[in-house]
Every structure is written in structure tokens, then in C-alpha cells.
């Protein structure tokens, strides 16, 4: 008996909650009618004294919509009750949170009655527009209050669903003019392209607006692999991101099992195979509702549409999990579900939806599972809601309308792209389409011009020059080297100064050499003094007729004389070395070294180091060109063809760029060296007629063209490209014997 006394109230509460939920999906009810029945059932379910529904009017003022039992609370008899109640309702509307206020816990002037007030907000389009207020007995135990509060909040969720449905129209949207226009635009966009990525992008972005979900994604199946091709709001899908990888794994499992996944906040009723990948994806995305439905190929649009028809029917009769007020209720009104689309009854019921046909060319009598094995899914459609777990009204009805078209467009695009070399054929036909109509004449004229141009470039000869840069220099030059180690302490000349043979150029100081010379001088003086002493002693011994002493002193004097002559010779050699520290001009000419004092003065030098250069500007002149190593083949080949190594050269001076001068190739260096830019060059010498050069300046920049015979205009313009190909593939290279030509050292010295 005790169990029956508990079960009876519980069943009554569940029945009342189910009736409220069913009313919330009836679009035929007027708001006042719905809320009157709503508040009566809520009051009956919780056993309250009274209840009321307050709504904002057009002037944003709170007014009473409907009530039950409010007279029993003494609300109307208390003059201050309306004002107090208005403040409470305004607080709930401002923060949108459900609350329960007991008389013992509130100030005396706050509550309109002596009852426990339970209040929850009504939400439409994420905006609080009303409050449900329940007047419960004040002697309710404190531990029962959370149960009452959660139950009222859950019922307000159903009421908010009713308001959302009324805001959108009916609970089953019909083909309104606006929806029909959106649908037509969607069809025009999705069937405009045969590229899988473009089709998926249109389906995701435009489809999301029609379905009114927070995120819509399209996955395409390639064999056993599922690829998330498009996500609404994203121009590019990063396949390496954690979100996309988790969604790909979950979608692959759905397509593999061929069973639709519906997640509405809880995992209750979801297959075990889905739980692990679903948990990873929910953790990454934060979605409250996820629907992954397979898409099937052409001829099976009824099967694709049946997936969402089954979801729609399931939501029309959901299980209600309301519990008595003392029980713990869920935080929201969501109920989990996972269902497949393989039900034969669902497929038969999904054949008609009251909407236009799903896709052109579909067969409504397509073979089902009872006649032949169904084909595998070609992809999947993923619907998500971030803020709320309950699907919005009409979402699945619209999805049942769009999904077959998405599947048809994706299948057509996949079939089109599987054609061998499809991108090449598309490119080719786009180009060939230009020749239609009068464009044939234009194409013919262009072809004739191109043929004439090609013939001119192939058959008309032209001189082929090797262009190089260099300097105008005297042919005779002298380099001055350091005679000894030391430090340059004095410079007697400047750049471009004319000198004569023997003119001092600079002086080097070598303290060690000077010290050695001084030591030799001192030693020579000592030996000479010693010789005088020995000679005096010898004369004295002769006077004394001391024969033995005379012989000894004679030998010593001779030995001293030998030492004197040796020391004097060494002194002369060191004196010459010291005199050579004053470096003198070896010949007449002009000092060609730039910035002598900056580069040499007070600088230590080593013996044999080049100090400066003197050039004889009164003698012959020549060009010193830097020819790139890769151009030397043309010069050598032209020399071989002409049988003459002296090729003609044209050049212009930087000081006179208008006049072109003539020269002839004389010789080139034996090896290539890198220049300042790191390019390997060969120093090449060109003889010129100095009398024809009115302005001869040492080191003047020149730009020369070494004429290497005639070639075609095509090779003249595109020779570098041809040489590049030859270099990479080793074509047309001369043998070492053919290339052998006389060369000289890099620079002539005198």
C-alpha cells in the first residue's frame, strides 16, 4: 500500500508534465489558452496554492496573462502586493534565473504574500519576455524546494519552446513564400557547380541559414575514409585541427555503422561505439546538440529524407522524464536519443512529407532493404546547436527537404570529378570554346602572325654578342713591392701623379735592420782601431829586431785586415738594404693606386707585398674585361669557326657613352676567378687603338660586345633559356680537345 501511495502522485506528475510538453508542440493553441492550461497543470503537479503567468506587453510593462487560485493567497486584498510583486518580477526578467524565496528568508516588505514564491523566466529568441510564478505553501520543508524549483524551470522550458514555435509560425513549417524563395536560391547555388568542395561549401553555409542551426558541416566519403569537406562560416577546413579530426573520427563511425546519431545533451540511449569519439568531439566543440545523418546517392533520396523524418517523429513523441518535486530533475529539458535510419517503417513513412519532391530524378520506389542490399552512404550531414540541446521547431522537417538535394549534388560532383584527367579536359574545352563563331578569323590571323614571327626568329640571322664590362688600362704596368718588412712612415707621391725613374715613392722604417747596420759600423770601427794598434806593435818589434814577435804580429794584422774587409762588405749590403727602404719608381708612368695615404701610411707591411702600381700611359692601351665563365663557350666556338682568335670587339666608354669604338680580342686568362659579386669571371684582354681614343683615363669603365658571329634572332633573345636546358641535361657540349685554346696568365707584369 505504501508503494502505491507513492507511485500514484508520481504517475500523476508525469502525466501532467507530458500533457504540458505535448501542448508546447501544438501550434493551434493561442498563447492565453496554452498558458491557462499550463499554469493549472503546474500548480496541480506541485500541489501549490496558486500560480500566475506574467508577460511583457507592447509597452514593455509587466501584466498578468492568466492565473489560478490567486484569490486564495490574499494578493488582491493587500494594496502593496502588486508593487512588491512588480519588483520581484522585474528582478527575474533582468537576470533570467529561476529562484525560490521563502517568507522567513526575505525582508517583511519584499514579498506580496506569505507564501513560498517559485519564479522562472519565459524565454523567446534568447530574451526574457515573461515570468511563471507559483505560490507554494510556506511550510514546505527546505529540502523539497530544489525539486520544486527544478520542476518549474523544466516546465518553463516547454513553455519557452511553445513561444519559439509561435514566433516561427507552426510547429511543422509549411512552404511559405520566404522559405520557398530560400529553397529556390539554395537549389540554384548547390547545382551550379560540379566541384565537390564548392558544392559542400554552398550546402554548409546556405543550408545553415535555412535550417537555423548554429553550425552545419558536410562530410564526403572516399572509400573507407570520411573527409569533412565544408564547415559553415569557414572558408578553409584545417584537417589537422583537433576539432576537425574529432569530427572526422565520429563521422567515419556513423557512416561505417550506417546509423544516425542524435545527441541532445546526454549519452543515454547512444550506442557504445559512438560514446568515445562523441565524448572527444563534444569536449572540443562544446555543442549541446549534434546530429550526424548519412547521405545516400542518387535514386535513394527517400532513404536520405527518411532519416530526418524518423528524427522528426521521434521528437513529436519524446519520453518525458519528469519526476516528483522532491526528486532531482535534469538541468535542462533535453532527452537523449540515438536511432538508426534502417527501420523499414521509418522509410515507408518518410516517402511523403507534404513538401516538394526531394530531388530531380529520384525514384520514390527505390529498392529498399527488403528487395536488395542498400548502397553505402556517400557522405554525412552534421547539424549542431551550441546554446541549447533541444532541436529548434521545424529543423528536421527542413533538413528532410534539403538533405536529398545535398546528397544528389555531392554525388553528381563526385561522379564528375572521377573522370580521368577531368581538370585537363575542362581546361582544354574552355580554351577551345573561344574559337566558336567569328573568333576563327581572329585565331587564323594570330596564327599567321605567330608563324611569321617564328620564321623570322629562326631564319633571319643576327650578330650574337657576348656582353662584358671592364676597364680601360695601359698595357704596360709596374707593381712596386715592399723590399723589407717594416712600417710605411712616409709617402712622397699621390694618386695620378706622374713620376720618373728613380723618384722616391715612399719610405719604410725597419728598426731591426737599422740596428744591425749600426752594429756593423761599430764593429768595423773597432777592427780598424785594432789594426792600427797591431801595426804600431809590429813596427816596434821590427825596430827591436824581434823576429818571432814580428811574425806573430804580422799574422794578426793580416787576420784583422780580412775581418775589416768582411765586415765592410756586410755593412755595404745592409746599407743597400737600408737605402732600399726608400722605395723609388722603377719606370716613368702614373701612380694608379687609389688613396695611398689611407691604405699605406703607418701600416706594417711584409717583404714582397704589393704597395702600389705605376702604369705607363704613354704606351699602348687595352681593355681588361670580366667575361662570365658561362659565356666563354661562345667566344671559343667563334674563334674555332673563324680560324682566328682575334675576334672583333665593340665598346663604349663611361666617359663617352655616345661613341662606339673598335678593338680586337687578344687573349684571355687561363682560369676563372670569382668577382666581388661571387660570379666566376675570366679576365679577357682587348687591344685598342689608343690614337682613336680622345679621352684616355686609367680605370675608365667600359661596356664591350665581343662579336661571336651570327645566329638566329630566336637564339639571340632566348639563348639563356637554351643554355640553361643544355646545362641541366648536358646537351651540345664541346669536348675538351675542341675547347683547347692558348691562354695567358691572369695579368701581364713587367
Number of C-alpha atoms within 10 A of each C-alpha: 6 6 7 9 9 11 13 10 15 17 14 15 23 17 16 19 24 20 15 23 25 15 19 25 23 16 18 12 14 10 14 12 11 19 24 17 16 29 24 19 21 23 21 16 22 20 16 21 20 24 27 23 24 22 21 16 13 7 6 9 11 18 13 13 17 21 21 18 15 16 12 12 19 13 16 14 10 11 10 15 17 14 13 15 17 15 14 18 21 15 12 20 23 11 10 20 13 20 18 17 17 20 17 11 8 10 9 11 10 16 22 24 21 17 22 23 24 23 27 28 30 28 21 18 11 11 12 20 20 26 26 28 25 30 24 24 17 18 10 12 8 10 9 14 20 17 19 25 22 25 29 26 26 22 26 24 22 22 26 22 24 29 21 20 22 21 12 15 15 17 23 18 16 15 14 9 9 9 14 13 12 16 19 11 12 21 19 11 15 22 19 13 16 18 18 20 18 19 24 27 24 23 30 26 21 20 26 21 15 16 21 18 17 17 21 26 25 29 28 27 21 11 8 9 15 23 22 25 24 26 23 22 15 12 10 12 14 14 15 9 9 14 16 20 18 21 26 21 19 24 32 22 18 23 25 15 14 18 19 24 27 22 26 24 20 15 18 13 13 17 13 10 12 18 14 10 19 23 13 17 22 18 12 15 15 12 21 19 24 23 22 23 27 31 32 26 22 23 19 25 29 28 28 31 30 28 27 25 27 24 24 20 15 13 17 13 12 15 13 15 13 23 20 21 21 16 14 15 20 15 10 16 22 22 20 18 21 18 17 18 23 18 14 14 11 20 21 15 15 20 18 16 15 10 13 10 17 23 22 12 11 18 13 16 11 15 15 17 13 8 8 8 9 15 12 16 20 22 28 30 24 20 26 25 21 14 12 17 21 20 22 17 24 20 19 25 23 24 23 26 24 22 28 28 26 33 30 26 26 32 20 19 20 19 13 14 14 9 10 9 9 12 10 10 12 11 10 11 10 11 10 10 10 12 14 8 8 9 12 12 11 11 13 12 12 12 12 12 12 12 12 12 12 14 14 14 18 14 12 13 16 15 14 21 20 17 18 19 17 21 21 20 23 23 22 18 21 21 18 17 16 22 19 19 19 21 20 22 14 16 18 14 16 16 16 16 11 17 20 13 11 12 17 16 19 21 21 26 19 17 13 11 18 15 11 15 20 15 13 20 17 13 17 20 15 12 19 17 13 17 20 13 12 19 17 12 17 21 14 14 17 14 11 11 11 12 12 11 16 19 14 11 19 17 13 17 20 14 12 19 16 13 17 20 14 13 19 17 13 17 20 15 13 18 18 11 17 19 12 15 22 20 21 18 21 17 16 18 24 23 25 23 16 13 10 18 16 9 12 18 16 16 13 14 19 14 11 12 14 13 18 20 18 25 23 22 20 13 12 15 22 21 29 24 23 22 24 20 16 12 17 17 13 17 21 18 17 20 18 15 12 12 10 10 19 16 21 17 21 16 22 18 22 12 13 12 11 9 10 12 15 16 20 20 21 17 20 24 18 15 14 17 17 12 12 7 6 8 13 16 21 23 23 23 25 24 20 22 13 16 10 10 14 8 12 17 16 18 14 15 19 20 18 27 18 23 20 21 19 14 18 19 20 18 17 16 11 11 15 12 11 11 17 11 12 13 13 8 9 10 11 9 11 11 8 8 7 11 16 10 14 10 13 14 12 17 13 12 10 6
